[in-house]
Amino acid sequence: MPATAPPTGGRMPALYLSHGAPPLADDELWTGQLAAWAAGLPLPTAILIVSAHWEEAPLALGATETVPLVHDFRGFPARYYSVRYDAPGAPELAERVRRTLRGPGTPVRDMPDRGLDHGAYVPLVEMFPDADVPVLQMSLPTLDPQRLLAVGRKLAPLRDEGVLIIGSGFFTHNLAALRHAGSGPPAWSAEFDAWGREALEHQDLDGLLDFENTSPAGRLAHPRTEHFAPLFVTLGAAEDELDSQRSVIDGFWMGLAKRSVQFG
């Protein structure tokens, strides 16, 4: 590790990031933004990531020994299927999460063959390219914002153990509507992004939790809510310092808002 590397461990921030698709690797602006973001963070002891692309109930934990990749996409050039990310597993973190989340009526399943999907490894390749930080992926057990907030609250103490908690989604996500969009971001994407920025800045947790009703174009920005849902895990993990939030990345990618936020 270079002498100028950031310190390891300590209280970690909690992140929500827009993860992009496999072609994110070709976008030098965005990859540079992700790399610069990670360079300014303390080095985590481990990463716990929840992605829009793994819904599993009851809540499940992925591979903890060797961690394979899940190529959960089709129709892309062959080079996107040859990407490697050989991060070590995080069995100790998995055991901490099990103890933290298990309770009456809330089992935690182990799925040891389930690797990192593109919502996890695509941004991690850019942020932690050495793949030397243990990684554990956790499923979304529900899309209900209040229940996900509660999961995040329970996970919050892990931040004091050097664990970087990441919710990985996309701040707006309606691929079908993009087919009919012209140049520049469509109005529904720009309007939702502006509303979300203000709601985060004003710590409007109630508004965010009820975003389908309180936001402009909420049902167009998220006709299905799995890409916004990881934000609520992050919000729960950072609920005691919502006033520290800052948008590290903003703007649009193929019409979708790529807003990505740090707490702490």
N, C-alpha and C positions, 0 to 999 in steps of 0.2 A: 504494500500500500504506500503511495507517495507520502512524503512528509507533510504535504499541504492538505491531505485528506481531511474532511470534516470529522469531528469526534464521533465515536460510536455510542449509541444508546442515549440515555437520558430521556426526558419527556419528548415524545415525538408529536408532530402535528398530525392532523387527520385531513385527508385529501378526497375531493371528488374530481374526477377527470373525465373528459370526453376522449374516448379511446381510439376513434377512427377505425377504418377498415385496414386490411393488409396493405393497400397502396399508400398508407400513411408513411411508410418507409421511404417513399419517393418524394415526399414533401419536405424540402430542406428547411423551410421556415418552421414548420410544426415540430419536426424532429429536433431542431435546435432549441426550440422553446422548452420541450420536455427535458432535454439534456441539461439545459441551464437551470431549470427548476430543481431537478434532482441534485445538481452540484451545490445548491445552496442549502440543502437539508442536512441535518446530522445523519450519519450513516446508521441505518436501522440494524437492530439485532435480528429482526425478521420482518417479513411483510405479510399482512393478512389482507387479501383482496377479495372483493365480492363484485361479480361482473353481471351485466345485463343478460349475458348469454348462458347463464346456468341457473335455471329455476328448478328447484327440487324440494319437495316437502315430504316428510319433515326435513329440517335443516340438515345439510350434509357437508362433510369435509372431504376434500380431494386427496390426491396422492401425497404421502409423507416420506417415502423412501426416495426412489427415483421419481422425477416429476416429468412425465411426457407432455407433449403438446397435442391439443385437439384442433385439427384443421376443420373447423365448423363452418366452412364456406365452400362454395362451388363456382366454377367458371372463371377462375383467375389464372394468370400465367403460372407456369410451373415453378418459377423462382420463389413464389410466395409459399409454396409447400415444402421448400427445402430449408426454411428458417429454423435455426436451433436456438434453444434457450435452456441450457442445462443447469438450471439453478438447483441447489440442494433442497431437499425437503425439510420440513419443520415439524418433526414429531413432537418435540417438547411444546411448541406452540399449540399444536393440535390437542394435546392433552389439557393444556390450560383452557382452551376454548370449550372443550367438552365439559370440564368441571364448571366453567362459568355459565354456560348456557343450559345445561341439562337441568331438568326439574320435572315435577309432576305435569304430565301432559305435554312436555316439550322435549321429546327425544332428540338426540343428535346421532345421525348415521355416519358411518365411515364408508367411503367409496374409494378404495385404494387404487383402483385402476383409472380414476378420472383425473386427467391432466389439466393443464392450463389452456383455456380457450382463448380465442383471439382478443377478447375483451380484457384479458389479463396479460398475455405475453406481448402483444403488439406494443403497448406503451412501456412495458418493463424493459424490452429490448433497447429502447431509446433512453430510458432513465437510468437503468442499472446494467449497462451492456456487458460488464464482466461476469454477470450471473453468479455472483459470489455471496448474495444475501439469501438466506433460506426463505422460501415462499410457500404459503398455504392459501389455497383458494377455498372459499366457503360459498355455498349456494344461497340464492334468494329463496327463502322458504315461503314467501308470500309477496304480493305486490301492494299490500295494505300499508300506507305510509305510517300509521300509528304503530303497527306491530314492528315494522322495520326500525322505527325510532327507538322502540324498547330494546331491540336486539343491540343497536349501537350503544345505548346507555350501559348495558351489561358489559360490553366489550371495552368501554372507555378506560378502565384501569390498566389494560394492556399497554396503553400509550406510555405509562410511567415505567414500563419494563423495556422500552426501546422498540416497541412494535409499531410499525407504520401501517395504519389502517387506511385502505384505499377503496372507495366506491367508484366503480368504473362503468360509465354509461355513455350518454350523449345528451347534451343540454336540450337539443331539439332532435326529433327523430321521426320522420315520416317519409320513407323512401318512395311510396306510391305517389304522394302529392308532388314530389320533386320532378317526376316525369313530365309534369305539366307546367313547371316553373320556367320563367324566362331567365335572363341574365341577372346576376346578383342574387342575394338571398331573397326568398319569397317573403311576402309581408307577414305571414303567420309565424315564420321563424324569427324574423327581426323583432316583431312585437313581443313574442314570448321571451326572447332573450333579454330585451330591455326590461320587461316586467320582472324577470327572475333576478337580474342584477340589482334592481331597486329593492326587491323583497329581501335579498341576502344582505344588502347594505343596511337596511332598516331592521334586520333581525326579526322579520315578520314570519315567525315559525308557523303560526296558525294559518297564514295565507299560503305558505309553501305546502303545508300538509294537505290543504284543500285546493291544490293548484288547479284541478280540473274545473272548479267552479269560480275561483277567484282570479284566474289569469285570463288575459285575452288570447283567444285562439288555442286554449289549452288542449282541446281535443283534436285540433289539427296538428299541433306541435308534437303531441303524443297520443296518437289514436289507440295505441297500446302502451302501457306506462312502464314497461320493464327497463327502458333506458334512463328514466328519471328516478326510478325506485332506489338505485344504490345511493343516491344523495341522502336518503333518510337514514341509512346506516351511518354515514359520515356525520350527519347532523346530531344523531344520538350520541356518537362517540365524542363529539366536541361541544355538547350542549352548554357546558359551563364557560365557554369562551367564544360564543358566536360573534361577539363584538370584535374578535380578532380577524374575521374573515377578510380575505382579499382575493380578487380574481387574478390569477397568475397568467392565464391565457384567455384571450377572447377572440372575437372575429368569427369568420365562417369558413367552412370547408364544404365545397359542393352544395352550398345552400343551407347547410346545417350549422347551428351554433356550436362552437367548440369550447364554450366557456368552461374553465376548469378552476377550482377554488381550493384554497388552503385555509385551514383553521389552526391557530396556534403557531 
